[in-house]
Amino acid sequence: MQVSSGVMVAPATVQKNRRYYANRLRALLPGMDFRGARILDLGCGEMLLRSMLPADITSYRGIDCWPASLSAEFTVGDMRHIAWDEAPSDYIFLLGVIDHLAEKDAMKVLERCRSAFSKKLVVSQATPLGRLMTRKHITGRPLPVGQLFFGFEPDVRLLMKIPRCQRVWDLTHAPQPFRKLATECIWIFSR
């Protein structure tokens, strides 16, 4: 058994989750220009995002409440309370995080993010179907992420994850009946 986010998890489950997270990042990262970028990865887990970024970024900082890495780029701490960098990050990632926070805590984190990025903020949230499928892991109710960032033009991606095989399909441009099968909504806000 391994510890993942403070919960004992079977190694096969950890490997499946890694495959899902890697597939999700492969669906999101193309088209983003990370040259010289400062990246803040909130709820970074094992820093999988870091392993998929090009070498020519300026800095990466991963923050998670469970010590999953010994890297100097990793900070153990609670994103709700820890101090972030003084200068805004070019990119902030909040993948698989806000669904696990109480509503008022998630709102505080999102408010902090609003003024802390200079290029893109990437936030994921389970859809109603996704919440139904993973109900024991999700706290509170869905947040109106799009309304929180009124005035920003988001790129919204709809992804579907099949838990057994950990495949990810981008349903963003699929016909409407298929879009209802999305399990995760990714909001990409740009400045």
C-alpha positions in Angstrom: 0.0 0.0 0.0 1.1 3.6 -0.7 0.1 6.9 0.8 -1.6 9.2 -1.7 -2.9 12.5 -0.3 -2.8 11.0 3.2 -4.9 7.9 2.2 -3.6 4.4 1.9 -4.0 3.4 -1.7 -3.2 0.1 -3.5 -0.1 0.5 -5.9 -2.3 -0.5 -8.9 -4.7 2.4 -8.1 -1.8 4.8 -7.8 -0.5 3.7 -11.2 -4.0 4.1 -12.8 -4.3 7.6 -11.3 -0.8 8.6 -12.7 -1.9 7.4 -16.1 -5.1 9.4 -15.9 -3.3 12.6 -14.8 -0.6 12.2 -17.5 -3.3 11.7 -20.2 -5.2 14.7 -18.9 -2.1 16.9 -19.1 -1.4 15.6 -22.6 -4.9 16.9 -23.6 -4.3 20.3 -21.9 -0.7 21.3 -22.5 -0.4 21.5 -26.3 -0.5 25.0 -27.5 0.7 26.6 -24.2 4.0 28.5 -24.5 6.0 27.8 -21.4 9.3 29.4 -22.6 10.7 31.5 -19.7 7.5 30.9 -17.7 7.1 30.9 -13.9 4.7 28.0 -13.0 2.8 27.5 -9.7 1.2 24.1 -9.4 -1.2 24.0 -6.5 -2.1 20.5 -5.3 0.8 19.2 -7.3 0.9 15.7 -5.8 3.9 13.9 -7.2 4.8 16.9 -9.5 3.7 15.1 -12.7 3.2 18.4 -14.4 6.8 19.3 -13.8 8.0 16.2 -15.5 6.0 17.2 -18.6 7.2 20.8 -18.9 10.0 21.9 -21.2 13.5 22.6 -19.7 13.4 26.3 -20.7 10.9 27.5 -18.0 12.2 30.1 -15.5 10.8 28.4 -12.4 8.4 25.8 -11.1 6.9 25.6 -7.6 4.7 22.7 -6.6 2.7 23.0 -3.4 0.8 20.1 -1.8 -0.2 19.2 1.8 1.4 15.7 1.5 5.2 15.2 1.2 5.3 13.5 -2.2 8.7 14.8 -3.3 12.1 15.8 -2.0 12.7 18.2 -4.8 13.7 21.8 -4.0 10.8 22.9 -6.3 8.3 21.2 -3.9 6.8 22.9 -0.9 4.8 20.9 1.7 2.0 23.1 2.9 -1.6 24.0 2.8 -2.4 26.1 -0.3 -5.1 27.9 1.7 -2.6 29.4 4.1 1.0 29.2 2.7 2.6 32.3 1.2 2.9 32.2 -2.6 5.6 34.0 -4.6 5.6 37.8 -4.5 5.6 38.2 -8.2 2.7 36.7 -10.1 3.2 33.4 -11.7 2.8 33.2 -15.5 0.8 30.0 -15.1 -1.1 28.6 -12.2 -2.5 25.1 -12.2 -5.3 23.9 -9.9 -6.0 20.4 -11.3 -8.1 18.1 -9.2 -8.0 20.4 -6.2 -11.1 22.6 -5.7 -13.5 19.7 -5.5 -11.7 18.5 -2.4 -11.9 21.7 -0.5 -14.8 23.1 1.5 -16.7 25.8 -0.6 -15.4 28.8 1.4 -11.8 27.5 1.3 -12.0 26.8 -2.5 -13.4 30.4 -3.0 -10.5 31.9 -1.0 -7.9 29.9 -3.1 -9.6 31.0 -6.3 -9.7 34.6 -5.2 -6.0 34.5 -4.4 -5.3 33.0 -7.9 -7.3 35.7 -9.6 -4.6 38.3 -9.0 -1.6 35.9 -8.9 -1.3 34.9 -12.6 -0.1 36.9 -15.5 -0.8 34.5 -18.5 -3.0 31.5 -17.7 -5.0 30.0 -14.8 -6.0 26.4 -15.3 -8.7 25.1 -13.0 -10.4 21.7 -13.1 -13.8 20.8 -11.6 -15.8 17.6 -11.7 -19.0 17.8 -13.8 -22.3 16.5 -12.4 -21.5 13.1 -13.9 -18.0 13.2 -12.6 -19.2 14.1 -9.1 -21.6 11.2 -9.2 -18.9 8.8 -10.2 -16.5 9.9 -7.5 -18.9 11.1 -4.8 -16.9 9.8 -1.9 -13.9 11.9 -2.8 -15.6 15.2 -3.5 -16.5 17.9 -0.9 -19.3 20.4 -1.1 -21.1 21.5 -4.3 -19.9 22.6 -7.7 -18.6 26.2 -7.7 -19.6 28.7 -10.3 -16.0 29.0 -11.6 -16.9 30.8 -14.8 -18.8 33.5 -12.8 -15.9 33.9 -10.4 -13.7 35.1 -13.2 -16.2 37.4 -14.9 -14.5 39.5 -17.6 -12.0 36.7 -18.5 -12.6 34.8 -21.8 -12.1 31.2 -20.7 -11.2 28.3 -23.0 -13.4 25.5 -21.6 -12.4 21.9 -22.1 -14.7 19.0 -21.4 -12.9 15.8 -20.7 -14.3 12.3 -20.1 -12.4 9.8 -18.0 -13.3 6.1 -18.0 -12.1 5.0 -14.5 -11.3 1.4 -15.4 -8.9 2.1 -18.3 -7.8 5.7 -17.3 -8.2 7.0 -20.9 -9.1 10.6 -21.4 -11.2 11.9 -24.3 -11.6 15.6 -25.1 -15.3 16.1 -25.7 -15.1 19.9 -26.1 -16.0 19.9 -29.8 -18.2 16.7 -29.7 -21.9 16.9 -30.5 -24.0 18.0 -27.5 -25.3 14.6 -26.5 -21.7 13.3 -26.1 -20.6 16.4 -24.2 -23.0 15.4 -21.4 -20.7 12.4 -20.8 -17.8 14.7 -19.7 -16.6 13.9 -16.2 -14.4 17.0 -15.8 -14.5 20.6 -16.9 -11.2 22.4 -17.3 -11.3 26.2 -17.3 -8.3 28.0 -18.9 -8.5 31.7 -18.1 -6.1 34.0 -20.0 -4.9 37.5 -19.4 
